[in-house]
Amino acid sequence: MSPITRDTQDVIARLLTNIGSRKEVEQYLRNYASVDAPKFAVVKASGSIIEGNLDALASSLSFLQRVGLVPIVVHGGSVQLDRALASAGIDVPFVKGLRKMTPAALEVARRVLHETNLRLVEALEALGTRVRPFTSGVLDVKRIETPDLGLVGEITSVREAGIAQAAQAGILPIVAPLGETAKGQILVVHADAVARSIALALKPHKVVYLTKRAAWPMRAERSARP
């Protein structure tokens, strides 16, 4: 690994300021070379961030990867899904804050979430960043037992080995909020719950929820050690 210049340290500090206190940032920099990759951070990026700030998001994530701080990235897709459902003429009501997933809505959601994952992957690869998409095989789920929610899942377990191995190898894992039941049924999962479950499995230093605000750079909506 190449030596860390003062300029590089300053940039890292500016980025990390968004996910921790000054004391935490200084600790990251002091221990930078020894941070175990999967233990660094889980970052959840909302669909609105990907929609409006993709270049900035990709640039920030790419920089972190280049200097050896490899976050595990979970993405949402609400903005993209709203648009796709409206275009398809599918009315999807919300039940207890979650979209009802009919078979028709699930078909659209799967396509949209795969496309959103690919969009972020391609933006990172265009910057020369090593990336690995995870659109299946990570989340074991069961159908939420709430009337009228439809094909929405809750996580029963996380198969974290693959994403941890990718991060350890310096490859950015990009995880979509889709899980499978024991019988192979695909279910949509809330992306915040995905980030939390992965964090509980891997116990990273930080969990960061990025959502759109009036201005960039990245903002930590909420960060906490699980």
C-alpha positions, -999 to 999 in steps of 0.1 A, spaced: 0 0 0 14 34 -10 22 59 18 -6 83 29 2 119 20 -10 148 40 -34 158 12 -48 123 12 -53 124 50 -72 157 46 -95 142 21 -101 111 41 -108 133 72 -134 153 52 -152 122 41 -151 105 75 -164 136 92 -197 127 77 -198 94 96 -183 103 130 -170 128 155 -136 144 151 -122 120 177 -135 90 158 -121 104 125 -86 109 141 -88 73 154 -96 60 119 -66 78 105 -43 66 132 -54 30 128 -61 33 90 -37 7 78 -49 -20 102 -87 -16 98 -102 -49 89 -122 -41 57 -156 -56 66 -153 -39 100 -150 -4 86 -186 6 77 -219 -5 63 -233 23 42 -270 25 31 -275 48 1 -311 58 -6 -326 57 -41 -328 95 -40 -290 97 -35 -284 74 -64 -309 94 -85 -295 128 -79 -260 124 -66 -247 93 -83 -214 108 -95 -205 123 -60 -215 90 -43 -194 69 -67 -165 93 -64 -165 92 -26 -169 54 -24 -142 49 -50 -118 71 -30 -124 52 2 -118 19 -16 -86 32 -31 -72 41 3 -82 8 18 -113 17 36 -139 -6 20 -175 0 31 -203 -25 24 -229 -7 4 -266 -14 6 -288 6 -18 -325 15 -19 -346 23 -48 -378 41 -37 -376 69 -62 -369 46 -91 -396 22 -80 -422 50 -76 -415 61 -111 -416 26 -126 -448 17 -109 -465 49 -121 -453 43 -156 -467 7 -155 -500 20 -141 -497 -1 -110 -512 15 -78 -493 3 -47 -507 15 -14 -485 18 17 -493 -4 47 -476 5 79 -450 25 60 -442 -3 36 -454 -8 0 -478 -35 -6 -461 -59 -30 -485 -77 -54 -471 -101 -79 -472 -74 -106 -455 -48 -83 -429 -74 -73 -420 -80 -109 -414 -43 -114 -395 -40 -81 -371 -68 -90 -363 -52 -123 -359 -17 -108 -337 -29 -80 -315 -49 -104 -312 -18 -126 -304 5 -97 -277 -19 -85 -262 -21 -120 -263 17 -123 -242 22 -91 -219 -7 -101 -213 8 -135 -206 43 -121 -180 28 -98 -164 6 -125 -161 37 -147 -138 51 -120 -117 20 -121 -131 7 -88 -134 -31 -82 -170 -39 -74 -191 -70 -68 -229 -68 -71 -250 -89 -47 -286 -91 -59 -293 -125 -44 -278 -151 -21 -273 -128 8 -306 -125 26 -327 -154 39 -362 -141 45 -398 -150 53 -429 -132 43 -440 -106 69 -471 -119 86 -490 -86 82 -523 -85 63 -523 -67 30 -485 -63 27 -481 -90 1 -447 -101 -10 -426 -82 15 -400 -100 35 -384 -98 69 -348 -111 73 -343 -143 92 -306 -146 86 -277 -131 66 -252 -150 45 -225 -125 52 -194 -146 41 -195 -135 5 -198 -98 11 -172 -100 39 -147 -118 16 -153 -93 -12 -146 -64 12 -115 -81 26 -102 -84 -9 -106 -47 -15 -138 -52 -36 -168 -30 -29 -199 -51 -22 -231 -35 -36 -261 -52 -20 -297 -50 -33 -326 -53 -9 -339 -86 -22 -341 -118 -3 -353 -154 -9 -375 -177 12 -366 -213 19 -388 -222 -11 -371 -198 -34 -397 -170 -34 -381 -136 -40 -393 -109 -16 -386 -72 -13 -370 -61 19 -367 -26 34 -331 -14 26 -327 1 61 -334 -34 76 -309 -49 52 -282 -25 63 -290 -31 100 -290 -69 96 -257 -69 78 -242 -47 105 -254 -70 132 -238 -99 114 -204 -81 108 -203 -56 136 -186 -28 117 -173 4 133 -201 25 117 -235 21 101 -243 51 79 -277 60 63 -273 84 34 -304 102 23 -308 132 1 -306 167 16 -304 201 2 -268 198 -6 -240 173 -10 -216 159 4 -226 127 20 -246 131 52 -249 106 79 -286 105 87 -279 81 115 -248 63 125 -244 39 154 -225 9 163 -250 -21 163 
